[in-house]
Amino acid sequence: MKLPILSGKEMVKILLKEGFAILDQKGSHIIMFREKDGIKRKPVVPQHEDIKKKGHS
């Protein structure tokens, strides 16, 4: 199954709906945070047009 290519803005919107909060921004990267069931998550989302899959150009 192929995953869709998303922009950073779209990814932040999805994570906000999933209960994440924006913690900080450093340059062009937004740091988000969520704690659920004692598990802390802290994804970093680059603010680029399209978020490319790792290892692909």
MMTF fields as JSON, N, C-alpha, C and O atoms, coordinates in Angstrom:
{
  "mmtfVersion": "1.0.0",
  "mmtfProducer": "UNKNOWN",
  "numBonds": 227,
  "numAtoms": 228,
  "numGroups": 57,
  "numChains": 1,
  "numModels": 1,
  "chainsPerModel": [1],
  "groupsPerChain": [57],
  "chainIdList": ["A"],
  "bondAtomList": [4, 2, 8, 6, 12, 10, 16, 14, 20, 18, 24, 22, 28, 26, 32, 30, 36, 34, 40, 38, 44, 42, 48, 46, 52, 50, 56, 54, 60, 58, 64, 62, 68, 66, 72, 70, 76, 74, 80, 78, 84, 82, 88, 86, 92, 90, 96, 94, 100, 98, 104, 102, 108, 106, 112, 110, 116, 114, 120, 118, 124, 122, 128, 126, 132, 130, 136, 134, 140, 138, 144, 142, 148, 146, 152, 150, 156, 154, 160, 158, 164, 162, 168, 166, 172, 170, 176, 174, 180, 178, 184, 182, 188, 186, 192, 190, 196, 194, 200, 198, 204, 202, 208, 206, 212, 210, 216, 214, 220, 218, 224, 222],
  "bondOrderList": [1, 1, 1, 1, 1, 1, 1, 1, 1, 1, 1, 1, 1, 1, 1, 1, 1, 1, 1, 1, 1, 1, 1, 1, 1, 1, 1, 1, 1, 1, 1, 1, 1, 1, 1, 1, 1, 1, 1, 1, 1, 1, 1, 1, 1, 1, 1, 1, 1, 1, 1, 1, 1, 1, 1, 1],
  "groupList": [{"groupName": "MET", "atomNameList": ["N", "CA", "C", "O"], "elementList": ["N", "C", "C", "O"], "formalChargeList": [0, 0, 0, 0], "bondAtomList": [1, 0, 2, 1, 3, 2], "bondOrderList": [1, 1, 2], "singleLetterCode": "M", "chemCompType": "L-PEPTIDE LINKING"}, {"groupName": "LYS", "atomNameList": ["N", "CA", "C", "O"], "elementList": ["N", "C", "C", "O"], "formalChargeList": [0, 0, 0, 0], "bondAtomList": [1, 0, 2, 1, 3, 2], "bondOrderList": [1, 1, 2], "singleLetterCode": "K", "chemCompType": "L-PEPTIDE LINKING"}, {"groupName": "LEU", "atomNameList": ["N", "CA", "C", "O"], "elementList": ["N", "C", "C", "O"], "formalChargeList": [0, 0, 0, 0], "bondAtomList": [1, 0, 2, 1, 3, 2], "bondOrderList": [1, 1, 2], "singleLetterCode": "L", "chemCompType": "L-PEPTIDE LINKING"}, {"groupName": "PRO", "atomNameList": ["N", "CA", "C", "O"], "elementList": ["N", "C", "C", "O"], "formalChargeList": [0, 0, 0, 0], "bondAtomList": [1, 0, 2, 1, 3, 2], "bondOrderList": [1, 1, 2], "singleLetterCode": "P", "chemCompType": "L-PEPTIDE LINKING"}, {"groupName": "ILE", "atomNameList": ["N", "CA", "C", "O"], "elementList": ["N", "C", "C", "O"], "formalChargeList": [0, 0, 0, 0], "bondAtomList": [1, 0, 2, 1, 3, 2], "bondOrderList": [1, 1, 2], "singleLetterCode": "I", "chemCompType": "L-PEPTIDE LINKING"}, {"groupName": "SER", "atomNameList": ["N", "CA", "C", "O"], "elementList": ["N", "C", "C", "O"], "formalChargeList": [0, 0, 0, 0], "bondAtomList": [1, 0, 2, 1, 3, 2], "bondOrderList": [1, 1, 2], "singleLetterCode": "S", "chemCompType": "L-PEPTIDE LINKING"}, {"groupName": "GLY", "atomNameList": ["N", "CA", "C", "O"], "elementList": ["N", "C", "C", "O"], "formalChargeList": [0, 0, 0, 0], "bondAtomList": [1, 0, 2, 1, 3, 2], "bondOrderList": [1, 1, 2], "singleLetterCode": "G", "chemCompType": "PEPTIDE LINKING"}, {"groupName": "GLU", "atomNameList": ["N", "CA", "C", "O"], "elementList": ["N", "C", "C", "O"], "formalChargeList": [0, 0, 0, 0], "bondAtomList": [1, 0, 2, 1, 3, 2], "bondOrderList": [1, 1, 2], "singleLetterCode": "E", "chemCompType": "L-PEPTIDE LINKING"}, {"groupName": "VAL", "atomNameList": ["N", "CA", "C", "O"], "elementList": ["N", "C", "C", "O"], "formalChargeList": [0, 0, 0, 0], "bondAtomList": [1, 0, 2, 1, 3, 2], "bondOrderList": [1, 1, 2], "singleLetterCode": "V", "chemCompType": "L-PEPTIDE LINKING"}, {"groupName": "PHE", "atomNameList": ["N", "CA", "C", "O"], "elementList": ["N", "C", "C", "O"], "formalChargeList": [0, 0, 0, 0], "bondAtomList": [1, 0, 2, 1, 3, 2], "bondOrderList": [1, 1, 2], "singleLetterCode": "F", "chemCompType": "L-PEPTIDE LINKING"}, {"groupName": "ALA", "atomNameList": ["N", "CA", "C", "O"], "elementList": ["N", "C", "C", "O"], "formalChargeList": [0, 0, 0, 0], "bondAtomList": [1, 0, 2, 1, 3, 2], "bondOrderList": [1, 1, 2], "singleLetterCode": "A", "chemCompType": "L-PEPTIDE LINKING"}, {"groupName": "ASP", "atomNameList": ["N", "CA", "C", "O"], "elementList": ["N", "C", "C", "O"], "formalChargeList": [0, 0, 0, 0], "bondAtomList": [1, 0, 2, 1, 3, 2], "bondOrderList": [1, 1, 2], "singleLetterCode": "D", "chemCompType": "L-PEPTIDE LINKING"}, {"groupName": "GLN", "atomNameList": ["N", "CA", "C", "O"], "elementList": ["N", "C", "C", "O"], "formalChargeList": [0, 0, 0, 0], "bondAtomList": [1, 0, 2, 1, 3, 2], "bondOrderList": [1, 1, 2], "singleLetterCode": "Q", "chemCompType": "L-PEPTIDE LINKING"}, {"groupName": "HIS", "atomNameList": ["N", "CA", "C", "O"], "elementList": ["N", "C", "C", "O"], "formalChargeList": [0, 0, 0, 0], "bondAtomList": [1, 0, 2, 1, 3, 2], "bondOrderList": [1, 1, 2], "singleLetterCode": "H", "chemCompType": "L-PEPTIDE LINKING"}, {"groupName": "ARG", "atomNameList": ["N", "CA", "C", "O"], "elementList": ["N", "C", "C", "O"], "formalChargeList": [0, 0, 0, 0], "bondAtomList": [1, 0, 2, 1, 3, 2], "bondOrderList": [1, 1, 2], "singleLetterCode": "R", "chemCompType": "L-PEPTIDE LINKING"}],
  "groupTypeList": [0, 1, 2, 3, 4, 2, 5, 6, 1, 7, 0, 8, 1, 4, 2, 2, 1, 7, 6, 9, 10, 4, 2, 11, 12, 1, 6, 5, 13, 4, 4, 0, 9, 14, 7, 1, 11, 6, 4, 1, 14, 1, 3, 8, 8, 3, 12, 13, 7, 11, 4, 1, 1, 1, 6, 13, 5],
  "groupIdList": [1, 2, 3, 4, 5, 6, 7, 8, 9, 10, 11, 12, 13, 14, 15, 16, 17, 18, 19, 20, 21, 22, 23, 24, 25, 26, 27, 28, 29, 30, 31, 32, 33, 34, 35, 36, 37, 38, 39, 40, 41, 42, 43, 44, 45, 46, 47, 48, 49, 50, 51, 52, 53, 54, 55, 56, 57],
  "secStructList": [7, 7, 7, 7, 7, 7, 7, 2, 2, 2, 2, 2, 2, 2, 2, 2, 2, 6, 6, 7, 3, 3, 3, 3, 3, 3, 6, 6, 3, 3, 3, 3, 3, 3, 3, 3, 6, 6, 3, 3, 3, 7, 7, 3, 3, 3, 7, 1, 1, 1, 7, 7, 7, 6, 6, 7, 7],
  "xCoordList": [0.849, 0.0, 0.884, 1.776, 0.638, 1.389, 0.79, -0.428, 1.656, 1.206, 1.14, 1.949, 0.2, 0.118, 1.278, 1.797, 1.675, 2.688, 1.944, 1.013, 2.371, 1.703, 2.637, 3.858, 2.054, 2.852, 2.999, 2.259, 3.951, 4.13, 2.875, 2.503, 2.227, 1.006, -0.097, -0.81, -0.232, -1.247, -0.936, -1.84, 0.354, 0.751, 0.473, -0.004, 0.763, 0.493, -1.007, -1.42, -1.813, -3.272, -3.763, -4.618, -3.227, -3.607, -3.198, -3.98, -1.968, -1.485, -2.278, -2.533, -2.669, -3.499, -4.832, -5.316, -5.424, -6.689, -6.511, -7.455, -5.3, -5.003, -4.59, -4.2, -4.675, -4.407, -3.022, -2.686, -2.211, -0.89, -1.01, -1.961, -0.044, 0.011, 1.337, 2.322, 1.359, 2.607, 3.391, 2.918, 4.597, 5.444, 6.416, 6.627, 7.011, 8.037, 8.247, 7.779, 8.952, 9.355, 10.796, 11.163, 11.61, 13.016, 13.272, 13.288, 13.472, 13.665, 12.418, 11.323, 12.597, 11.457, 10.881, 10.206, 11.137, 10.624, 9.741, 10.123, 8.556, 7.623, 7.746, 7.665, 7.94, 8.063, 6.715, 6.199, 6.154, 4.84, 4.98, 6.022, 3.926, 3.99, 2.616, 1.592, 2.629, 1.414, 1.842, 2.794, 1.115, 1.31, -0.02, -1.045, 0.009, -1.203, -0.846, 0.102, -1.593, -1.361, 0.076, 0.666, 0.63, 1.977, 3.09, 4.267, 2.733, 3.724, 3.832, 2.839, 5.052, 5.294, 5.775, 6.679, 5.163, 5.547, 5.935, 5.291, 6.981, 7.456, 7.923, 9.124, 6.98, 7.383, 7.837, 7.366, 8.754, 9.237, 8.767, 9.048, 8.046, 7.466, 8.143, 8.045, 8.833, 9.435, 8.351, 7.373, 8.519, 7.539, 7.981, 8.364, 7.919, 8.273, 7.0, 5.99, 7.058, 5.873, 5.397, 4.231, 6.302, 5.97, 6.951, 8.154, 6.453, 7.317, 7.651, 6.783, 8.895, 9.315, 9.573, 9.942, 9.366, 9.634, 11.133, 11.894, 11.565, 12.984, 13.601, 13.061, 14.739, 15.438, 14.994, 15.535, 14.023, 13.535, 13.775, 13.78, 13.977, 14.171, 12.999, 13.007],
  "yCoordList": [-1.19, 0.0, 1.239, 1.374, 2.131, 3.375, 4.4, 4.564, 5.078, 6.151, 7.453, 7.665, 8.329, 9.608, 10.517, 10.432, 11.382, 12.39, 13.59, 14.113, 14.019, 15.112, 16.299, 16.145, 17.477, 18.653, 18.693, 18.023, 19.478, 19.629, 20.185, 19.773, 21.122, 21.742, 20.7, 20.704, 19.81, 18.753, 17.784, 17.342, 17.459, 16.53, 17.125, 16.423, 18.41, 19.076, 19.046, 18.788, 19.308, 19.299, 17.926, 17.832, 16.868, 15.499, 15.213, 14.665, 15.588, 15.323, 16.116, 15.609, 17.341, 18.127, 17.429, 17.404, 16.862, 16.132, 14.882, 14.428, 14.323, 13.113, 13.425, 12.526, 14.699, 15.054, 15.604, 15.849, 15.801, 16.384, 17.897, 18.504, 18.496, 19.95, 20.422, 19.684, 21.661, 22.247, 22.706, 23.522, 22.171, 22.462, 23.597, 24.477, 23.579, 24.551, 24.532, 23.628, 25.536, 25.547, 26.011, 27.037, 25.236, 25.59, 25.636, 24.606, 26.843, 26.989, 26.551, 27.056, 25.598, 25.141, 23.828, 23.112, 23.5, 22.261, 22.557, 23.319, 21.946, 22.1, 20.872, 19.737, 21.113, 20.038, 19.908, 20.874, 18.71, 18.47, 17.517, 16.884, 17.413, 16.591, 16.038, 16.698, 14.784, 14.172, 13.12, 12.371, 13.082, 12.015, 11.294, 11.908, 9.989, 9.186, 7.846, 7.191, 7.44, 6.165, 6.054, 4.974, 7.182, 7.19, 7.163, 7.118, 7.188, 7.163, 8.556, 9.131, 9.094, 10.428, 10.303, 9.524, 11.074, 11.117, 12.549, 13.495, 12.711, 14.036, 14.057, 14.125, 13.998, 14.021, 15.416, 16.433, 15.428, 16.672, 16.667, 15.728, 17.723, 17.789, 18.905, 20.072, 18.561, 19.597, 20.356, 19.76, 21.641, 22.468, 22.689, 23.793, 21.614, 21.661, 21.415, 20.971, 21.708, 21.483, 20.031, 19.768, 19.109, 17.688, 17.01, 17.253, 16.159, 15.383, 14.115, 13.272, 13.981, 12.82, 11.638, 11.796, 10.444, 9.23, 9.096, 9.37, 8.679, 8.527, 7.526, 6.442, 7.906, 7.019, 7.14, 6.455, 7.997, 8.21, 9.642, 10.535, 9.87, 11.244, 11.738, 12.876],
  "zCoordList": [0.0, 0.0, 0.0, 0.838, -0.931, -0.999, -0.046, 0.029, 0.672, 1.552, 0.773, -0.13, 1.096, 0.389, 0.783, 1.896, -0.138, 0.163, 0.743, 0.131, 1.934, 2.634, 2.791, 2.824, 2.888, 3.221, 4.742, 5.462, 5.217, 6.657, 7.31, 8.408, 6.631, 7.165, 7.337, 8.34, 6.354, 6.43, 7.575, 8.284, 7.747, 8.813, 10.187, 11.078, 10.369, 11.654, 11.941, 13.072, 10.93, 11.091, 11.547, 12.428, 10.954, 11.328, 12.771, 13.547, 13.125, 14.488, 15.53, 16.622, 15.211, 16.139, 16.393, 17.525, 15.343, 15.491, 16.343, 16.989, 16.344, 17.124, 18.562, 19.307, 18.952, 20.337, 20.625, 21.784, 19.59, 19.787, 19.934, 19.44, 20.613, 20.761, 20.194, 20.199, 19.701, 19.22, 20.433, 21.224, 20.571, 21.718, 21.414, 22.249, 20.215, 19.87, 18.361, 17.669, 17.862, 16.46, 16.393, 16.966, 15.684, 15.494, 14.005, 13.331, 13.496, 12.052, 11.314, 11.561, 10.398, 9.595, 10.124, 9.384, 11.395, 11.984, 13.195, 14.082, 13.221, 14.336, 15.23, 14.76, 16.519, 17.501, 18.202, 18.765, 18.161, 18.743, 19.921, 20.093, 20.738, 21.945, 22.292, 22.119, 22.797, 23.349, 24.36, 24.142, 25.471, 26.448, 26.591, 26.887, 26.377, 26.44, 27.055, 26.621, 28.054, 28.748, 29.264, 29.252, 29.718, 30.277, 29.233, 29.589, 27.953, 26.879, 26.277, 25.83, 26.269, 25.717, 24.274, 23.972, 23.399, 21.982, 21.636, 22.089, 20.839, 20.487, 19.023, 18.759, 18.073, 16.666, 16.23, 16.738, 15.284, 14.689, 13.246, 12.502, 12.843, 11.502, 10.71, 11.087, 9.614, 8.781, 8.025, 7.572, 7.889, 7.182, 5.739, 5.35, 4.955, 3.547, 2.754, 3.299, 1.468, 0.612, 0.702, 0.994, 0.452, 0.517, 1.447, 1.363, 2.338, 3.21, 2.446, 2.219, 2.054, 1.265, 2.182, 3.346, 1.625, 2.378, 2.555, 1.628, 3.73, 4.012, 3.041, 2.816, 2.472, 1.565, 0.113, -0.755, -0.162, -1.54, -1.933, -1.086, -3.221, -3.695, -4.489, -4.959]
}
